[in-house]
Amino acid sequence: MVLQRFTGIVFFVLLSSVLFGQDRVDEVVLNGHIMTRIITEEGDTLFFSQLTEFQLTGVQNMNQEEKRLYRKYRRYALKVYPYALDAIKIFKEVEYATNNMSPRKRKKYIKKLSKDLKNEFEDPLRGLTRTQGLILMKMIEKELDTPMYDLIQDLRGKTSSFYWNMTGKIYGYDLKNGYVVGDDKIMDAVLQDFDISYKR
C-alpha cells in the first residue's frame, strides 16, 4: 500500500502570491486559531494556516466495491474524528487526574465527570449510525491500544463493561476484541489517514 504525505501545500501556494504580489499580510485570530490573513490588491481577503501532516492511503490495490466502502468509511471517519479526539483526551486526563486518588474518590470523580459528559455528548452520539459508532470505537481503541471492554471496566467497573459488551453483541460487536490490524483492511486504510494521537 502506497502512502503519500502532503504538508504545507496551501502555505506554499499562498506564500508564492505574497512574494510576487503587492498583497498586505498580517496575522489574526479566527475561531481561536492564529491564522495569516492576506488582503490582495483587488481587495479579496484570504485566510490560511499551515496544515498539520496527514497521510492519504493509496487505494490502488482495492477493487471497486472496496473503494466505495473506503470512501464511505472515510466520510464517516471525518464525522466522528472530533469525538475520537475528545474521548482520547478525556481518558488521558482522567487517568492523569485520578492517578493518586483513592478508589472511593476516583469513583466519585468519574461519576461526576460522566454526568457532565452525558449532558454534552449524549445527543450528538445518539445520532450516529452503527458503522459510525464502530469507526469511532476503533479510532479510540487504536490510539489507546486497549479494547473498549477494558476501558469501560477501568472507568465504570465490571458490571458496566459486562452490560455494554452484551448490548454490543446484539449489534454484532464484541467489545473484548479491540482493534486488531488486519481484521478489516478497509478500516485499517481509513484509520491510517487520521492522526488521533494525544500528547499532554
ZIBELGI-V312274 format. One record per residue. N is the residue number from 1. NEAR is the number of other ideal C-beta (glycine too) atoms within 10 Angstrom. D_LAST is the distance of its C-alpha to the last C-alpha in Angstrom with 2 decimals. Layout:
BEGIN
n=N near=NEAR d_last=D_LAST
n=N near=NEAR d_last=D_LAST
END
This chain:
BEGIN
n=1 near=12 d_last=31.63
n=2 near=9 d_last=31.08
n=3 near=10 d_last=27.67
n=4 near=8 d_last=27.67
n=5 near=8 d_last=24.91
n=6 near=11 d_last=25.19
n=7 near=12 d_last=23.36
n=8 near=12 d_last=24.53
n=9 near=9 d_last=27.85
n=10 near=14 d_last=27.95
n=11 near=14 d_last=27.00
n=12 near=9 d_last=29.90
n=13 near=10 d_last=32.43
n=14 near=18 d_last=31.78
n=15 near=15 d_last=31.61
n=16 near=10 d_last=35.02
n=17 near=13 d_last=36.47
n=18 near=15 d_last=35.30
n=19 near=8 d_last=36.80
n=20 near=8 d_last=40.08
n=21 near=12 d_last=40.60
n=22 near=7 d_last=41.10
n=23 near=17 d_last=38.16
n=24 near=12 d_last=36.35
n=25 near=14 d_last=32.60
n=26 near=8 d_last=30.09
n=27 near=10 d_last=26.54
n=28 near=11 d_last=25.92
n=29 near=8 d_last=23.20
n=30 near=11 d_last=23.64
n=31 near=5 d_last=21.84
n=32 near=5 d_last=19.03
n=33 near=9 d_last=18.70
n=34 near=9 d_last=20.45
n=35 near=14 d_last=23.15
n=36 near=17 d_last=26.22
n=37 near=15 d_last=29.50
n=38 near=18 d_last=32.75
n=39 near=13 d_last=36.07
n=40 near=14 d_last=38.75
n=41 near=9 d_last=42.35
n=42 near=6 d_last=43.34
n=43 near=6 d_last=41.07
n=44 near=9 d_last=38.51
n=45 near=10 d_last=34.87
n=46 near=16 d_last=32.11
n=47 near=12 d_last=28.35
n=48 near=14 d_last=25.98
n=49 near=14 d_last=22.54
n=50 near=11 d_last=21.30
n=51 near=12 d_last=20.51
n=52 near=8 d_last=17.40
n=53 near=10 d_last=18.71
n=54 near=12 d_last=19.90
n=55 near=13 d_last=22.50
n=56 near=13 d_last=25.77
n=57 near=18 d_last=27.40
n=58 near=12 d_last=31.10
n=59 near=16 d_last=33.44
n=60 near=8 d_last=36.55
n=61 near=10 d_last=37.21
n=62 near=17 d_last=37.07
n=63 near=9 d_last=40.23
n=64 near=7 d_last=40.76
n=65 near=9 d_last=39.77
n=66 near=14 d_last=36.52
n=67 near=13 d_last=35.75
n=68 near=12 d_last=36.54
n=69 near=18 d_last=34.24
n=70 near=19 d_last=31.45
n=71 near=13 d_last=31.82
n=72 near=13 d_last=31.88
n=73 near=22 d_last=28.73
n=74 near=19 d_last=26.97
n=75 near=12 d_last=28.10
n=76 near=19 d_last=26.83
n=77 near=21 d_last=23.46
n=78 near=13 d_last=23.11
n=79 near=15 d_last=23.87
n=80 near=25 d_last=21.43
n=81 near=17 d_last=18.50
n=82 near=10 d_last=16.99
n=83 near=18 d_last=17.46
n=84 near=23 d_last=15.79
n=85 near=18 d_last=12.58
n=86 near=14 d_last=12.92
n=87 near=23 d_last=13.87
n=88 near=18 d_last=11.07
n=89 near=13 d_last=8.49
n=90 near=15 d_last=11.05
n=91 near=18 d_last=11.67
n=92 near=15 d_last=8.32
n=93 near=13 d_last=8.33
n=94 near=17 d_last=12.01
n=95 near=12 d_last=11.72
n=96 near=10 d_last=9.75
n=97 near=13 d_last=12.12
n=98 near=17 d_last=15.18
n=99 near=8 d_last=14.83
n=100 near=8 d_last=17.68
n=101 near=13 d_last=19.60
n=102 near=9 d_last=23.08
n=103 near=8 d_last=23.81
n=104 near=8 d_last=25.70
n=105 near=11 d_last=23.04
n=106 near=16 d_last=20.40
n=107 near=15 d_last=22.95
n=108 near=12 d_last=23.68
n=109 near=14 d_last=20.08
n=110 near=19 d_last=19.60
n=111 near=10 d_last=23.05
n=112 near=10 d_last=22.38
n=113 near=16 d_last=19.12
n=114 near=14 d_last=21.15
n=115 near=9 d_last=23.84
n=116 near=9 d_last=21.66
n=117 near=15 d_last=20.09
n=118 near=11 d_last=23.63
n=119 near=9 d_last=24.93
n=120 near=10 d_last=22.35
n=121 near=14 d_last=22.27
n=122 near=10 d_last=25.55
n=123 near=9 d_last=27.82
n=124 near=12 d_last=25.92
n=125 near=16 d_last=25.08
n=126 near=8 d_last=28.73
n=127 near=9 d_last=29.77
n=128 near=16 d_last=28.30
n=129 near=11 d_last=30.79
n=130 near=10 d_last=30.69
n=131 near=13 d_last=29.69
n=132 near=18 d_last=26.86
n=133 near=18 d_last=25.68
n=134 near=20 d_last=26.00
n=135 near=26 d_last=23.97
n=136 near=20 d_last=21.15
n=137 near=21 d_last=21.36
n=138 near=24 d_last=21.48
n=139 near=24 d_last=18.40
n=140 near=21 d_last=16.42
n=141 near=22 d_last=18.33
n=142 near=22 d_last=17.89
n=143 near=21 d_last=14.10
n=144 near=20 d_last=13.97
n=145 near=8 d_last=17.21
n=146 near=16 d_last=18.81
n=147 near=20 d_last=21.84
n=148 near=23 d_last=21.67
n=149 near=20 d_last=24.29
n=150 near=15 d_last=22.17
n=151 near=19 d_last=19.20
n=152 near=19 d_last=21.80
n=153 near=20 d_last=23.51
n=154 near=14 d_last=20.48
n=155 near=19 d_last=19.78
n=156 near=16 d_last=23.38
n=157 near=13 d_last=25.70
n=158 near=10 d_last=28.37
n=159 near=10 d_last=30.57
n=160 near=13 d_last=28.07
n=161 near=21 d_last=27.03
n=162 near=14 d_last=30.78
n=163 near=13 d_last=31.63
n=164 near=17 d_last=29.06
n=165 near=19 d_last=30.03
n=166 near=10 d_last=33.67
n=167 near=11 d_last=33.00
n=168 near=19 d_last=31.13
n=169 near=12 d_last=34.15
n=170 near=7 d_last=36.39
n=171 near=9 d_last=34.55
n=172 near=8 d_last=34.48
n=173 near=17 d_last=30.93
n=174 near=12 d_last=30.36
n=175 near=22 d_last=26.91
n=176 near=14 d_last=27.37
n=177 near=14 d_last=27.57
n=178 near=19 d_last=23.97
n=179 near=21 d_last=23.26
n=180 near=13 d_last=25.59
n=181 near=11 d_last=25.90
n=182 near=7 d_last=29.54
n=183 near=11 d_last=30.44
n=184 near=16 d_last=30.37
n=185 near=14 d_last=30.48
n=186 near=19 d_last=30.14
n=187 near=22 d_last=26.92
n=188 near=17 d_last=25.66
n=189 near=20 d_last=26.68
n=190 near=24 d_last=25.02
n=191 near=23 d_last=21.62
n=192 near=16 d_last=21.69
n=193 near=17 d_last=21.88
n=194 near=20 d_last=18.52
n=195 near=13 d_last=15.01
n=196 near=16 d_last=13.13
n=197 near=9 d_last=10.14
n=198 near=17 d_last=6.63
n=199 near=5 d_last=3.79
n=200 near=6 d_last=0.00
END
